[in-house]
Amino acid sequence: MVQNSLPMLKPQRTLSRDLVSLDGLWKFSVAASPNSTAQPWTKPLVTDLECPVPASYNDIFIDRNIRDHVGWVYYQRDVIVPKGWSGEQYFARAESATHEGQIYINDRLVAHHVGGYTPFEADVTDLVKAGEQFRLTIAVNNILTFQTLPPGKVEVSNVTGKRTQTYYHDFYNYAGLARSVWLYSVPTQHIQDITVVTDYEGTTGQIKYNITATKGSGKIQIAVIDESGATVATASGATGTISIPSVQLWQPGAAYLYNFRASIIDSSNKKTLDTYNLATGIRTIAVKDAQFLINDKPFYFTGFGKHEDTNIRGKGHDQAYMVHDFQLLNWIGANSFRTSHYPYTEEMMEFADRKGIVIIDETAAVGLNFDLHTPGERTFGPDLINNQTREAHAQAIRELVHRDKNHASVVMWSIANEPASHAEGAREYFEPLATLTRQLDSSRPVTFINVQTATYKLDKISDLFDVTCLNRYFGWYLTTGDLAEAEVALRTELQGWVDRFPNKPIIMTEYGADTVTGLHSVFSLPWSEEYQVDMLAMYHRVFDEFEAVWGEQVWNFADFQTSVGTGRVDGNKKGVFTRERRPKAAAHELRARWTKLRK
């Protein structure tokens, strides 16, 4: 049984590889009780429910008990291994299972994974023969604890005995199989992993590469192919550096991707045993003299924190929404977004590679700040966020870097959002994680997202990171409705960070105001569209005063669902687009500013 091991490269179809999509309707059931001893994977599910994959299950069914279910659910379908895969190796793969997943082939548990946003897989070659049918069951558990990312706890009512999952992040705890499931094949000797790091000097590009493959007599050959289909460089061997003459760089807003084609060639007959194609953008990233540089040119971030969140589907990946969201990013003049607050689908990362959108790539470490919800409550401690949590956090970083290391669009790793970086125990918790991230990838800067309460006077960990990323809500959560006072507070805060870290660029990764579409006020009062416009304009006025500010990412791109609470009416309304992607007044104001900055 495979447990939280790093999976192979994203499945793809080549002359040597094949894949079968298992997306569609699956049989679906929920566990009868937390103490149930039933083993539903051992036989066909007895249920009249069918659930679409990919999709979160919570909003699919008109059943509050399913929506609020705490614990395991089960997806099941029959799968046939294609006859033509005889002599190949084949795997069952889930791109995610939120937040814990188990894969069963017939009665047998073959993979277990904790962490809701990265892929896991199992080799099923020895369990099912080519041409045979098997029962595939995927169990998914949505329970969060102090040792998971994000953290949470299950509370049991003394009155009804009902179990409720509570958590510390401000977005709904959607669960299920929100991304694709695959059955895929590879040759017995195959490429398992590729790492590329790019550079350039003058007009010559460089790709430093390292390839991991299964043992065999075949030799690795590399070809680099440009967008016209011409081979511009070749190499051999599992590691090396390839030079690309007259290189076309990957640029923000002007993507150019080479096909880095790795093949295994049989030494005896020169036949190709395996091929993998990796879209590769050649570009450099650096932080220098309080600037963020892409290809040695200063880059100013404009864009958003986003969410994977749509009606009915929840976090379910949807190609139509993805394409439309990128169209809106282009329309509004944005050049970037942050994968707040978890890794997004790899399809979205690939799309950003092709469209020249810049990404701050974030782990699911959100909610590591109990003081935000209960003032004075400790976050770090033996029975709270502890060494076991940190190991889960480290594994999440390993899996994120392993999956996304080759994406040109990814320019920085964010290892946490709004942790209690001012609290006792924060440095001991985060210092090893910052070190680990740099060990895994030294080609990108590393950051975390600083919370409002961890001011420049109180924060204990920002010196460990390369870029200062701030979430600030002066005018909303603080000095609510008073933009004059908020402006003074924001200016003071930014100056404090500049004085403390004069050589670090600052990106404002969250700022915004909840806004009800169609609510207007001649007084520009909170919740109105006018107030959102005025608040953003105030922030931009202050940003423009500081040379150290190198980015503005509004919270949020679109309205999104949250847990039920008196401070939330059908979710968080800080989007500049509605959940249905209709623009609020602020969207037009941002477009005017950002399209001018883009020029």
Rosetta blueprint (number, residue, H / E / L):
1 M L
2 V E
3 Q E
4 N L
5 S L
6 L L
7 P L
8 M L
9 L L
10 K L
11 P L
12 Q L
13 R L
14 T L
15 L L
16 S L
17 R L
18 D E
19 L E
20 V E
21 S E
22 L L
23 D L
24 G E
25 L E
26 W E
27 K E
28 F E
29 S E
30 V E
31 A L
32 A L
33 S L
34 P L
35 N L
36 S L
37 T L
38 A L
39 Q L
40 P H
41 W H
42 T H
43 K L
44 P L
45 L L
46 V L
47 T L
48 D L
49 L L
50 E E
51 C E
52 P E
53 V E
54 P L
55 A L
56 S L
57 Y L
58 N L
59 D L
60 I L
61 F L
62 I L
63 D L
64 R H
65 N H
66 I H
67 R H
68 D L
69 H L
70 V L
71 G L
72 W E
73 V E
74 Y E
75 Y E
76 Q E
77 R E
78 D E
79 V E
80 I E
81 V L
82 P L
83 K H
84 G H
85 W H
86 S L
87 G L
88 E L
89 Q E
90 Y E
91 F E
92 A E
93 R E
94 A E
95 E L
96 S L
97 A L
98 T E
99 H L
100 E E
101 G E
102 Q E
103 I E
104 Y E
105 I E
106 N L
107 D L
108 R E
109 L E
110 V E
111 A E
112 H E
113 H E
114 V E
115 G L
116 G L
117 Y L
118 T L
119 P L
120 F E
121 E E
122 A E
123 D E
124 V L
125 T L
126 D L
127 L L
128 V L
129 K L
130 A L
131 G L
132 E L
133 Q E
134 F E
135 R E
136 L E
137 T E
138 I E
139 A E
140 V E
141 N E
142 N L
143 I L
144 L L
145 T L
146 F L
147 Q L
148 T L
149 L L
150 P L
151 P L
152 G E
153 K E
154 V E
155 E E
156 V E
157 S L
158 N L
159 V L
160 T L
161 G L
162 K L
163 R E
164 T E
165 Q E
166 T E
167 Y E
168 Y L
169 H L
170 D L
171 F L
172 Y L
173 N L
174 Y L
175 A L
176 G E
177 L L
178 A L
179 R L
180 S L
181 V E
182 W E
183 L E
184 Y E
185 S E
186 V E
187 P L
188 T L
189 Q L
190 H L
191 I E
192 Q E
193 D E
194 I E
195 T E
196 V E
197 V E
198 T E
199 D E
200 Y E
201 E E
202 G L
203 T L
204 T E
205 G E
206 Q E
207 I E
208 K E
209 Y E
210 N E
211 I E
212 T E
213 A E
214 T L
215 K L
216 G L
217 S L
218 G L
219 K E
220 I E
221 Q E
222 I E
223 A E
224 V E
225 I E
226 D L
227 E L
228 S L
229 G L
230 A L
231 T E
232 V E
233 A E
234 T E
235 A E
236 S E
237 G L
238 A L
239 T E
240 G E
241 T E
242 I E
243 S E
244 I E
245 P L
246 S L
247 V L
248 Q L
249 L L
250 W L
251 Q E
252 P L
253 G L
254 A E
255 A L
256 Y L
257 L L
258 Y E
259 N E
260 F E
261 R E
262 A E
263 S E
264 I E
265 I E
266 D L
267 S L
268 S L
269 N L
270 K L
271 K L
272 T E
273 L E
274 D E
275 T E
276 Y E
277 N E
278 L E
279 A E
280 T E
281 G L
282 I L
283 R L
284 T L
285 I E
286 A E
287 V E
288 K E
289 D L
290 A L
291 Q E
292 F E
293 L E
294 I E
295 N L
296 D L
297 K E
298 P E
299 F L
300 Y L
301 F E
302 T E
303 G E
304 F E
305 G E
306 K L
307 H L
308 E L
309 D L
310 T E
311 N L
312 I L
313 R L
314 G E
315 K L
316 G L
317 H L
318 D L
319 Q H
320 A H
321 Y H
322 M H
323 V H
324 H H
325 D H
326 F H
327 Q H
328 L H
329 L H
330 N H
331 W H
332 I H
333 G L
334 A L
335 N L
336 S E
337 F E
338 R E
339 T L
340 S L
341 H L
342 Y L
343 P L
344 Y L
345 T L
346 E H
347 E H
348 M H
349 M H
350 E H
351 F H
352 A H
353 D H
354 R H
355 K H
356 G L
357 I L
358 V E
359 I E
360 I E
361 D E
362 E E
363 T L
364 A L
365 A L
366 V E
367 G L
368 L L
369 N L
370 F H
371 D H
372 L H
373 H L
374 T L
375 P L
376 G L
377 E L
378 R L
379 T L
380 F E
381 G L
382 P L
383 D L
384 L L
385 I E
386 N L
387 N H
388 Q H
389 T H
390 R H
391 E H
392 A H
393 H H
394 A H
395 Q H
396 A H
397 I H
398 R H
399 E H
400 L H
401 V H
402 H H
403 R H
404 D H
405 K L
406 N L
407 H L
408 A L
409 S L
410 V E
411 V E
412 M E
413 W E
414 S E
415 I E
416 A E
417 N E
418 E L
419 P L
420 A L
421 S L
422 H L
423 A L
424 E L
425 G L
426 A H
427 R H
428 E H
429 Y H
430 F H
431 E H
432 P H
433 L H
434 A H
435 T H
436 L H
437 T H
438 R H
439 Q H
440 L H
441 D L
442 S L
443 S L
444 R L
445 P L
446 V E
447 T E
448 F E
449 I E
450 N E
451 V L
452 Q L
453 T L
454 A L
455 T L
456 Y L
457 K L
458 L L
459 D L
460 K L
461 I L
462 S H
463 D H
464 L H
465 F L
466 D L
467 V L
468 T E
469 C E
470 L E
471 N E
472 R L
473 Y L
474 F E
475 G L
476 W L
477 Y L
478 L E
479 T L
480 T L
481 G L
482 D L
483 L H
484 A H
485 E H
486 A H
487 E H
488 V H
489 A H
490 L H
491 R H
492 T H
493 E H
494 L H
495 Q H
496 G H
497 W H
498 V H
499 D H
500 R H
501 F L
502 P L
503 N L
504 K L
505 P L
506 I E
507 I E
508 M E
509 T E
510 E E
511 Y L
512 G L
513 A L
514 D L
515 T E
516 V L
517 T L
518 G L
519 L L
520 H L
521 S L
522 V L
523 F L
524 S L
525 L L
526 P L
527 W E
528 S L
529 E H
530 E H
531 Y H
532 Q H
533 V H
534 D H
535 M H
536 L H
537 A H
538 M H
539 Y H
540 H H
541 R H
542 V H
543 F H
544 D L
545 E L
546 F L
547 E L
548 A L
549 V E
550 W E
551 G E
552 E E
553 Q E
554 V E
555 W E
556 N L
557 F L
558 A E
559 D L
560 F E
561 Q L
562 T L
563 S L
564 V L
565 G E
566 T L
567 G L
568 R E
569 V L
570 D L
571 G L
572 N E
573 K L
574 K L
575 G L
576 V L
577 F E
578 T L
579 R L
580 E L
581 R L
582 R L
583 P E
584 K L
585 A H
586 A H
587 A H
588 H H
589 E H
590 L H
591 R H
592 A H
593 R H
594 W H
595 T H
596 K H
597 L H
598 R H
599 K L
